[in-house]
Amino acid sequence: MPKDIHDVADVTTDPAAAAAGKTVVLYRMALPDHLCPSGQKARWLLKSKGYEIDDRLFRTRPEVDAFKKEYDVPTTPQIWIEGERVGGYQALREKLTDFDPKATTYAPVIILFAVAAATALALSIGVLGTITWQTLGWFISISMILLGMQKLRDVESFSTMFLNYDLLARKWVPYGYVYPWVETGAGILMTGMLLTWLAAPAALFIATIGAISVYKAVYIDKRELKCACVGGGSNVPLGFVSLTENLMMMGMAIVMLWRLFA
């Protein structure tokens, strides 16, 4: 079992020399008023990979400041492995796992749709006692709520990414700020099957513009962009996911309008 060698900060010995074999040197803060979260995560990751940890804890702020000045580093924790300084927790995570902060990924969308599906199933079984076409409707409307919330979490970043491809937002910038509110609001009303005369046309409007915009950007202009569907700052590529989001909204809105006026 991996075990700690030190429980106090050691700044007198060379960390590069101490970091040999399966022994790793970890400098992290354990101040009376602050236990560094990144340091704790680094320690856990190293233990999970079977390393012995030379765990050097800073107990006072002057110790931290002196260390950063001595090694010319901006933050702690700092880790040494096999005689080389790796850096902080993010660098350690990249070194020991497959994590790549710049890699494209569909994980956020998969998780979001999985939660929406589970919630729709729970509603159907709990309220209706069975799975019906309403289950699909709830899945779409709940997905709209969750997607809208992701956009509203940082609407400024979302609107910036959105302006890269949405045709209406590029003509009228405020639409980038309005869109997530409309999506979220329409999703809430559709989930409760309320004010269909308002929710369905609103969803159909934004979804139709969105579908046309995505299709043009990706399949006609052949542009490689990041999708704003899960908010700004995501690494989800623009294309199938965003197009599917808009087509689902369109389908849901058309069915609701048909049932309203049939």
N, C-alpha and C positions, 0 to 999 in steps of 0.2 A: 504494500500500500504506500502511495506517496505520502511523505511527511514533511512538515515544515522544519527548517534548520534554524532559522532565526525568528524571533518575534519582536525584535527591536531594530530600528534603522541602523545600518552599518555603512558609514560613508568613508571608512578608513581603508577598506580593501577594494581592490580593483574589481568591478563587476564583470568585466570581460574575462578576467582570469578565473573568477569563481564560477562562471557559467560554462560548465564543461559536461559532456555526456548528457545524462538525463537530468542534470541539475540546472535549474533556471533561476536567474536573479530577478526579483520583482521588487521594485520600489513603488510604494503606494502610500496614500495619506490615511491615517487613522487618528485624526485630531479629536479632542474632546467634544467638539461641536460639529464634526463632519467626518463621516466614514465614506471614503470615495466609492461611489457605485461602480465606476469603471474598473477600479482596482479589485473590487470584489468579483466582478465578472471575469476579469483576467485570471484571477486566482482559481476560480471554479473551472474555467476552460483548460488551464494548464493541468489541474488535477485530473480532469476528465481524460486528458491525453497521456496520463501516466508519468508526468514530470514530477521530480522532487523540487520543491520551491524554497529557495533562499529568500524568505519573505522579509523584506526590510521596510519597516513601518516608520513613517514620519509622525511624531507626536506633537510637534509645534509648527506654526507657520514659518518662523525663521529657518527651520531645517529645510522646509520645502523650497523656500526662496533661494537658500544657499545651494541646494542641489541643482535647481534649474539653471542657476548662473554657472555653476561648475561644469555642467555637461551641455550647456547651451540648448536646452530643451524648453518648449513653451508650456508644457503640461506634464502632469503625472496621471496615471502610472507610466513607468518606463520599464521595459523588459529586455533582458539580455539572454540570448540562447546561443549556445556553442560559440561563445566568445564574441558574438556580434550583437549590437543593439538593434532590436527589432523596432522599437518605438512604443506607442501606446496600445490601448485595447483594440482599436480598429485595425491597426497594422498587424497585431497578433492574430486577430480573427481571420484576416486575409491569408496569413501565413499557414495557420493550422487547419483551416476549413476551406470549403469551396466558395466562401463568400466573396463576391465582387460587387462593390457598391455601384459600379457603372454598367453592370450587365443588364440586358433587357430581361424582364421576367413577367410572367402572367400570374404569379402567386397572389398578389393583392386582389385581382379580379376573381380568381378561383375561390379564394376564401370568402369574399363578399357574396358571390352567387351561392356558395354552399350554405352560408348562414341564412340567406334569403329562402333557399329551398327548404331548409330544416324548419324555419319559422312558418312557412306556408303549410308544410305538412302538419305541424303541431296545431295550427289554427283549424285546418280541415278536420283533423281527427277529433280535436277537442270541442269544436263548435258544431260541425256537421256530422261527425261520427263516421265519416268515410272520405275517400279521395275522389274529387269530382273535377270538372273543368274549372270550378272556382279555385281549386288549388293552383292551377297554372296562372290564373289571374292574380291571385295573391302573391305568387312568386314574382311576377313581373312588377306589381305595384310596390312590393317590399324592396325589390332590387332598386327601383327608382328612388325610394327613400334613402337607402344606404348609399347609393351613388351620389345623390344630391348632398348628403351630409359630408361625404368625402370632399366634395367641391367647396362646400361652405366652410370647411375647416380652415382653409386658407384661400379665400376667394380671390385674393390679389394674384397669387401664383397661378391659380386655375385660369383666370381671365387672360393672363399673359400667354399661357400655352394654347388656350382656346383661339386666340387671335391669329395663331399660326395657320389655321385652316378653316375655321367657320366663316362661311360667306356673309352671313348677316352681321356677325360681330366685327368683321373687317370693314363693313360699311357704317356700322353704328356701334361704337365701342361700349356704351353702357349695357348692351345686350349680353356681354360676357359676365356682367355682374347680376343681371336679371335671371339668366338661364338656370342657375342652380336652385334659386328660390322657386321658380316655376316647376322644375322637375320634382323637387321635394314636396311642394304643396300638392301637385297633381297626384303624386304617389300616395300621399296621406288620404286624400279624398277618395281615390280609387280603392284603397284598402278598406275604407269604411263604406264604400259604395254610396257616397254622398255627393250631391251637387254634380252629377254626371254631365249636365249641360255646360258646366264650366271646366271641369277637370279634363274631360275627354278632348275637347277642341284645343285646350292649352297644350296637352301632351302631344296631340297630333301635329300641332304647329311646330313645336321645337324639334320633335323627332324627325319630321320631314326635312326641315332645313339641315338638321344634323346629318341625316343619311346622305343627302345630296352632297354636302360639304366633304364628308369623309370619302365618299366614292370618288369625287373629283380629285381630291388631294392625293389619294393612294393609288387608285386604279387608272386614272387618266393622266394626272400630272406626274405620277410615279415618284412622289416625294416620300422621304423616310423621316417621319416625325414621331415624337412621343405623344401618347394619347392623354388627353386631359380628363378622361372618363372617370378616373379615380382620384381626381384632384391634381393640383400642381406638384411638381417635383417627383412624379412617378417615372419609372423606367418601363412602363407598359408601352409597347409599340402601337402606333396608330394603325388601324386596319380592321381586321375581322371583329375584334371585341367591341370597338366603338360602333361599328356598323350594326352589329347584333343588338347592342343596347338600343339604338334608335329604331331598328325594325321591330323589336319587341314592344316598344312604346307605341309605335304606329299601329301594330296589330291589336294591341289592347284597346287603344282609343277607338279604332274603327268598330270593333266588336261592341264596345259599350254604347257607341252612338247608334249602331244598328238596332241594339236591343231597346234603346231609349225611344226611337222613333218607329220601330216595327209595329 
